[in-house]
């Protein structure tokens, strides 16, 4: 389905149930909208500073000149330039007001600057999953591209030590589809954020406001299968735990295994990336990239979680086939 740009700029939510090529086209449109918004915000920022600073400086200069003329003994000389000072003052005031309006316009358009990681992660996962889907299998995709600290995502306010803290829960990603072998796949991602602030008085008596933010992401991958084809799946939690392979630094939080489903949930750092372009130990990787490349790779983590779950699914399926074959031989 085509993206309704007007509606999207009002809600910043994307939801569709379509085939992968259609979803990839929509994500490409979202990327173009984001790139256009970044350029527009950059231009507004430059224009706002180029009008606010000269305007404010001109207002101050004219005020100083007026004050100087008031205390100067050479009054006739300043009277000749009084009209010029008034014109300069109003011109500076106009430029300053224009700059403030540009800053307000920029703040109004700021929500259009999307988090590149979010639609980028959806694009990478769809491209990887495309080969494992049935030709006519649709994918249900939900993306919440609003800022993580909007009021609708705030769940509570509390004090943490000396910090006044706001807590936000952001369930922004959901992907559901059926794979070629009939397995139902669900990928879900939730981010949790905290915004903290407090006021601190220094020894000189000045009061300063200190702020900081922190957060992390929870990524969950689950599979639902037919229990008759996977007998005894519910007893394989230990095997599922041992079979789990994750990137370094990614923390395994939970393993669930039932008769017809299994899932993994992991914890990623708040500065995760959608896809790392090069490995940190690649000799061609520039030194200044190494620190950035050590961030948690969400797409790689999702792929490894899916492969880990499929090891258990294949084991249960193979064991079911062996039991069926053994039963047929015994009946003969």
N, C-alpha and C positions, 0 to 999 in steps of 0.2 A: 504494500500500500504506500502511496506517495505521502510524504510528510506535509502536513498542513502547517506552513510556516507561521501564519498569523496565530493560530491556536497554540502552537508549540511555544512561541515567545510569550504567551500568557501563562502557561502552566509549567513548561520545561519538563514534561513527562512524555515518554515515548512508550507505546505499547502496540504490539502487532502480533498476528498469528499468520505467518506466511512461509513461503519457501526461502531457502538460504539466499539465492541470488537477489530476491526482492529486498530482503533485510539488509544485505550488504549495500545495495543502492541507497536505501534510506540512511544507513550509517555514513555513507559518503556525503550525503546532503547535510547531515548534522555536522560533519567535519568541516564542510565548506562554510556553513553558518558560523561555526566557532572561529574559523580563521578570519572571516570578515569582521566579526565582532572584535577580535583582538586588534586588527588594524584600526578599526574605528575608535576603540578606546585609547590606543596609542596616539592617534592624531588628536583626539580631544584633550588628552593629558598635556601634550606638547603645546597646543594652542592655549590651554588654560594657563600654563605657567608663563607663556610668552606675552600674555595680556595682564595677568595679575601682578607679576613682578614689576614691569615698567609702569603700570598704572599706579601701584602703591608707591613706587619711588617718586613718580612725578607729583603725586599728592603731597608727600612729605617735603619734597623740594620746594613746592609752591608755598606750603605752610611756613617753612623756615624762612623763605624770602620775604613773606608778608611780615613775619615777626621781626626780621632784621630791618625792614623798612620802618617799622613802628618805633624802634629804638635808635634809628640812625638820625643824625642831624641833617643829613642831605635829603630832606623830604621831597623837594621838587623833582630830583632825579628818580626817585622811586614812584612818584605819582605818574610819571610818563609811562612806567611799565606796569601800572596796576591792572590795566585791561589785559595785558599779556599774562599776568599772574592768574587772573580770574579764568581766562580761557584755558591755561595750562592745568589749573586745579580741576575744572569740570571735565577736561579731556582725561586726566588721570583717574578721576572718579568713575568716568564712563568705562575706561579700560578695566579698572579693578572690578566693577560690577559685572562686566562681560565675562571676566575670568571666573568669578564666582558662579555665574550661570552655567558656564562650561563644566565646572567641577560638579555641579548638581546634575547636569545632563549625563555626565560620565557615571555618577553614582546610580542614576536611574537605569542605565544600560549595562551596569556591571553584571547582573545575573546572566546576561547573554554570553559571557565569557565562561564557557563550559570547562569542566575538568577533562582534559584530553584523555586521561587514563580510562575513563568510564566507557565512552563509546569505543575507545581503542581496544580495551579488553574484550568487549562484545565482538568486535570485528575479527580479532585474532582467533577467538574460540570458534566462531562460526566457520571460519576458513579451515580450521583443523578438523572440526566435526563433520564437515560436508562429505568427506569420503566415507564416513561410517554410517551415513543415513540412507534409508531407502529412497529411491528416486523421487517418490511423490510424498515424502514425509514432511509435513510442515513443522515449523519451530515457533514456539510461543516465547516472545522476548519482551521483557519489561525493563525500562531504564528510568530511574528518577535522577534527572540531571540538575536538580536544584542544588543550591549551596547546602552543605551539611549542617549549617547552623541556623537554618530558617526556623521561625517560631513553631511551625507545625511539627518539627522533628524534636523539639525540646520535651523531655519527659519529666524533668524535675529540676529544682534549684535547691542547693544545700551549701552548708559550710564544710570545707575540708581543711582542717587546721585553721589558719588565718585567712584562707582564700574563700571568697564568695564564688561558688562554682555552679555552672549550668551544664547539665548532662543532656546529650543528644544521641538518639538512636536513628540510624539512617539505613533502612533496608532498601537499597537502591538497585539491586541487580537480581533478575530472575530469568532463567532460561530452562525451558522444558521441551523435550522432544522424544521421539521413539526411534531407537537405533535400528539398523538393518536386521539384527537378530531378534527383534521384538522387545528388547529391554527398554524400559522407560527411564530416561535420564533427567535429572533435575540438578541444576547448579544455582546456588543461592549465595549472595554476599551481603553482609551487613557491616556497616562501619559505626563505631562508637566514638564520640568526641566529647571532650571536656574543654570548656572555656573558663579560665580562672582569672580573677582580678582581686587586687587588694591595694590599700593605700598605706604608704609607709612614710613616716616623718623622720627626716635626717637630723643629725646633730645640730645643724644650723637652723632648724625650725621649718625647713621647706617640706611640703607634702607632695609626694610623687605617687602616681598611679602605676602599678606594675601589673602586667598581663602575661599570660602564657596559655598555650593550648597543648593538648596531648590527645592521643587516640590510637586505636588499632582497628583491624578489620578481621572479621570472621568469614571464612569461606567454607561452604559445605557442598559436597558432591554426594548424591544419593542415586541408587539404582533400584528399580522395582522389576522383579522377574516373576515368571510363572512357577509357583511352588512345586507343581507336579514334575517339572523338568529339572528341578534343583532340590531333590530330597535331602533333608538334614542340613539345610543352609543355616538354620537358626542356631546350630551348635558350633558354628565355625568362627566365633568371635575371636578366640585366641589366634587362630590362623590368620584372620583378617588383620589383627594388630601386628603380628609378626611380618606379614607380607607388605605392610605399608612402607613406602619409600617416599621421602620428601626432600626438598632442597635444604641445604644447610641454613640454619637459623629459623626455619619455619617450625612452629610448635604444634604438635598433634594434641588436640583438646579432647576429642571424643570419637569413639568407634561404636556404632550400633549395627547389630545384625539380627534380623528376624527371619521368619519362615519364608517371606516373599520379598524382602528388601534388606538393603544394607547401605550404610552411609559413613562418611568420614567428615569430621569438622576440624579445621586447623585455624591457627591464629597467625595473622600477618602483621608486620609493623605498619604504622600509619602512613609511612612514605613509600609504600609498595609501588611497583611499576607494572604496566600492562605487559610489556615484553622487553627483555634485555637484548640489545642488538648483538653484543659480543660477550663472551665469558670473561670474567676478571683476570683469569690466568692466561688468556690469549696473549702471546708475545707481541702481537700487532696492536694491542689495546693501548692507547695513550695513557700516560700515568695519571692525568687529571680525570680520566673516566673511571678509574678503578674503584674509587669510593662510591660513585653513583651506581656502578654495576653490581655492587654488593647488596643493593636493596632487593627486597623480596620480589621475585618475578611471579605475578599472579597467574599468568597463562601457563607457565611451566609447572607451577604448583598444581593447577587444576588438571593438567595432563597426567602428571605423576599420580595424583589421587585416583583418577579414573582407571589408569592402568593397574594400580594396586587393587582396586575393587574387582576388576575383571579377572585378576588371578584367582580370587576366591570364587567368583561365579563359574569360571571354567573348571575349577577343581570340583565344585559341587555338581556341575553338569556331567563331568566325566565320571564321577563316582556314581551318579544315578544311572548312567548307561551301563557301567560295569555290574551294578546290582541287578538291573533288568536282564542283562545277558546271563548272569549267574542264575537268576530265577528261571529263565527259559530253559537252560540246560538241565536244571534240576527237575523241571516238570517233564522233560523228555525222558 
